[in-house]
Every structure is written in structure tokens, then in C-alpha cells.
Amino acid sequence: MSTINCKGTLIDLSTPKVMGIVNVTPDSFFDGGKLYNPDKIIAQVEKMLHEGATFIDLGGYSSRPGADFVSEEEELNRIVPIVKLLVDKFPDILISIDAFRSEVAKQAIQNGAAIINDISAGLLDERMLETVAKLQVPYIMMHMKGTPQTMQSLANYDDLLKEMNFYFSERIAKARSFGLNDIIIDPGFGFAKTLEHNFELLQKMQLLHFHDLPILVGISRKSMIYKTLDTNPENALNGTTFLHAFCLQNGAKILRVHDVAEAVECVKLISQFSINN
């Protein structure tokens, strides 16, 4: 499947696309609190769209390891007004909602969002898959164990890729049973995975093509990069770009990033390889 339907527009993923991250949370690991202001959010989104982002991923609940719990009411209060604001300002915008609660997904889509990006693949809200199927929007399902509060204590596997493929097979079948059409899978780098697991996953990512679905990769400025390089998130852009290139060569179709311009350049350069082969 090389296309997804976003608000009646077919997005061709045969050329990889870039998704810009916009967190309206006070505690995200890289940009927490920086965009806690409508004018700053508009400016950041405008910059990302200008730089070539196809999607904007909006999150109101930080999913970093050990993140604070956020009530559904608080998450809705953070997300829905910003969706309305962005759709009003940029009518053609394709907003992805980073949420695992079905009510947040429902209200965001009803107010103009286009995609649901669920870190739990429907496991943290039993109504999520049915809700997304009724909304008939693309659905990104990620591999994770537990919750953001517990996941790092669950990072143990006998065979990482085998267990991930079993997980995705089960979740895809469940989603299909509700009539959900456009599905994208996210390996979940850093979610219930050690540093060693993350690099094993990078090396074996091609094994995820078994599902014949587009793969989204979210590694931007993550600890697997800055801990390996003995630095911090602020200085992890070069490492991020290098691993983005590796992921694209191994079939990633969407890069979820903090730095859009650099990721778009990466896509353009890697695309030349396929043109000249």
C-alpha cells in the first residue's frame, strides 16, 4: 500500500514523507514547554510546512519514559483548541494526533485533524480501533509494552523482531476486523526497548516489511542517539540525520521529526539512489 487517504486527498508514500512534531505539553523530552503558546505554535507550524512537512503531529500527552499522567479533560483542553487554530490558519493542513484515548481521537478528527497516531495500537483504550474505523482516517499503530509510566521496566524479549511481528499481526488483524483501512506501523524506538534493542531493531527493520504496510520511524533526537554519542538532545541533530538516512534505505516511508528541513533534505538525497538504480 503506497497511498493513504487524508481528508479526501490521496497521499503517495512511494516517496517518503516528513511529519513535523509539535508538542503542546510542558514535559516533552526535547521541546517541552517551548510551544505552550498559540502564537509560537502557529509560527513553528508555518516554518515546518514551509520547510516541506507533509504532516504535523500534534501531541498533548508526553509519552517519554516516566512521563506524568495527564487527565483526558486536560489532554482535550490542550489539543482541540490547537487543532481548530491550525485548521483555521492553514486550511489544507494534515494534522496527525498523537493520542491513545478514543475520545481525544474523535474530537480532534471532528475538528479537522486527519490522522490518529496511537502509541498503544489500541491497547490502552478498547474503543480506539472501533472509533478510528468509524472516523475512516489513517491510523498509525506503534509497538510498545505497558504505558509511558511502566514501559521501561518491560524491556525484555526472547526474540525482539519475532515478538514485534507477532504483536503487529495481532493488532492489524484486530484493526481490520473493525474495517480500518489505512494502517501505518511504527516500530516504537525507545518504547519498552533498551539501547541495544533499538540498534538491533534498526539493523533488522526490513523484517517488518512482512506486513506490507508503510513504516513510520520516530528516532528524532532520542536517547539512543545522544547517549551513544555522549551528548544531549540539543546536540543530536547530526546523529538523527545519519540514522534517518539509514531508515530510509531500509524502507521507512514517514520520518517523524523535530527538524523538518534536514529530514526533507535527507529524503531528497536518498531518493536519488532509487532514481539512478
Backbone hydrogen bonds, N-H to C=O, Kabsch-Sander energy under -0.5 kcal/mol:
donor,donor_aa,acceptor,acceptor_aa,energy
4,I,11,I,-1.7
6,C,4,I,-0.7
6,C,9,T,-3.1
7,K,5,N,-0.6
9,T,6,C,-1.9
11,I,4,I,-3.2
11,I,9,T,-0.6
12,D,10,L,-0.6
13,L,2,S,-4.7
13,L,11,I,-0.7
14,S,2,S,-0.5
17,K,253,K,-2.9
19,M,255,L,-3.4
20,G,18,V,-0.5
20,G,55,F,-2.7
21,I,257,V,-2.8
22,V,57,D,-3.0
24,V,22,V,-0.6
24,V,59,G,-2.9
32,G,28,S,-1.3
33,G,25,T,-2.8
34,K,31,D,-1.6
35,L,31,D,-0.6
36,Y,33,G,-1.2
37,N,35,L,-1.3
41,I,37,N,-2.3
42,I,38,P,-2.6
43,A,39,D,-2.2
44,Q,40,K,-2.5
45,V,41,I,-2.8
46,E,42,I,-2.6
47,K,43,A,-2.0
48,M,44,Q,-2.3
49,L,45,V,-2.8
50,H,46,E,-2.3
51,E,47,K,-1.9
52,G,48,M,-0.6
52,G,49,L,-0.9
53,A,48,M,-2.4
54,T,18,V,-2.2
55,F,18,V,-1.7
56,I,94,L,-2.1
57,D,20,G,-3.4
58,L,56,I,-0.7
58,L,96,S,-3.4
59,G,22,V,-2.0
59,G,57,D,-0.5
60,G,98,D,-0.7
66,G,148,P,-3.1
67,A,64,R,-2.0
75,E,71,S,-2.4
76,L,72,E,-2.5
77,N,73,E,-2.2
78,R,74,E,-1.6
79,I,75,E,-2.4
80,V,76,L,-1.9
83,V,79,I,-2.3
84,K,80,V,-2.4
85,L,81,P,-2.4
86,L,82,I,-2.7
87,V,83,V,-2.6
88,D,84,K,-2.1
89,K,85,L,-2.0
90,F,86,L,-3.3
93,I,90,F,-2.3
95,I,93,I,-0.7
96,S,56,I,-3.2
97,I,115,I,-2.6
98,D,58,L,-2.6
98,D,96,S,-0.6
99,A,97,I,-1.3
99,A,117,N,-1.5
105,A,101,R,-2.2
106,K,102,S,-2.8
107,Q,103,E,-2.5
108,A,104,V,-2.2
109,I,105,A,-2.4
110,Q,106,K,-2.4
111,N,107,Q,-1.0
112,G,109,I,-1.9
113,A,108,A,-2.4
114,A,95,I,-3.2
115,I,95,I,-1.9
116,I,138,P,-2.2
117,N,97,I,-3.2
118,D,116,I,-0.6
118,D,140,I,-2.7
119,I,117,N,-0.6
121,A,118,D,-1.1
123,L,120,S,-1.8
128,M,125,D,-2.1
131,T,127,R,-2.3
132,V,128,M,-2.8
133,A,129,L,-2.2
134,K,130,E,-2.0
135,L,131,T,-1.9
136,Q,132,V,-1.3
137,V,132,V,-1.0
139,Y,182,D,-2.7
140,I,116,I,-3.2
141,M,139,Y,-0.6
141,M,184,I,-2.8
142,M,118,D,-1.8
143,H,186,D,-2.0
144,M,142,M,-0.6
150,T,147,T,-0.8
151,M,147,T,-2.7
153,S,150,T,-1.5
154,L,151,M,-1.7
155,A,152,Q,-0.8
156,N,154,L,-2.2
163,E,159,D,-2.6
164,M,160,L,-2.4
165,N,161,L,-2.5
166,F,162,K,-1.9
167,Y,163,E,-2.3
168,F,164,M,-2.8
169,S,165,N,-2.3
170,E,166,F,-2.2
171,R,167,Y,-2.6
172,I,168,F,-2.9
173,A,169,S,-2.0
174,K,170,E,-2.1
175,A,171,R,-2.5
176,R,172,I,-2.9
177,S,173,A,-1.8
178,F,174,K,-0.7
178,F,175,A,-1.1
179,G,176,R,-1.5
180,L,175,A,-1.9
183,I,181,N,-0.9
184,I,139,Y,-2.5
185,I,214,P,-2.6
186,D,141,M,-2.4
191,F,188,G,-2.3
192,A,190,G,-0.8
198,N,194,T,-2.4
199,F,195,L,-1.8
200,E,196,E,-2.1
201,L,197,H,-2.7
202,L,198,N,-2.0
203,Q,199,F,-2.1
204,K,200,E,-1.8
205,M,202,L,-0.9
207,L,204,K,-2.3
208,L,205,M,-2.1
209,H,206,Q,-1.7
210,F,207,L,-1.0
211,H,208,L,-1.5
212,D,209,H,-1.9
216,L,185,I,-2.8
217,V,254,I,-2.7
220,S,256,R,-0.8
222,K,219,I,-2.1
225,I,222,K,-1.8
226,Y,222,K,-1.9
227,K,223,S,-2.6
228,T,223,S,-0.6
229,L,225,I,-2.0
230,D,227,K,-0.8
231,T,226,Y,-3.3
235,N,232,N,-1.3
236,A,233,P,-1.5
240,T,236,A,-2.0
241,T,237,L,-2.6
242,F,238,N,-2.1
243,L,239,G,-2.2
244,H,240,T,-2.4
245,A,241,T,-2.0
246,F,242,F,-1.7
247,C,243,L,-2.6
248,L,244,H,-2.6
249,Q,245,A,-2.2
250,N,246,F,-1.0
251,G,248,L,-1.7
252,A,247,C,-2.4
253,K,215,I,-2.8
254,I,215,I,-1.6
255,L,17,K,-2.3
256,R,217,V,-2.7
256,R,254,I,-0.6
257,V,19,M,-3.2
257,V,255,L,-0.7
260,V,258,H,-0.7
263,A,259,D,-1.5
264,V,260,V,-2.8
265,E,261,A,-2.0
266,C,262,E,-1.9
267,V,263,A,-2.3
268,K,264,V,-2.4
269,L,265,E,-2.4
270,I,266,C,-2.6
271,S,267,V,-2.4
272,Q,268,K,-0.8
272,Q,269,L,-0.8
273,F,269,L,-0.5
273,F,270,I,-1.4
274,S,270,I,-0.9
275,I,271,S,-1.7
276,N,272,Q,-2.0
277,N,274,S,-0.5
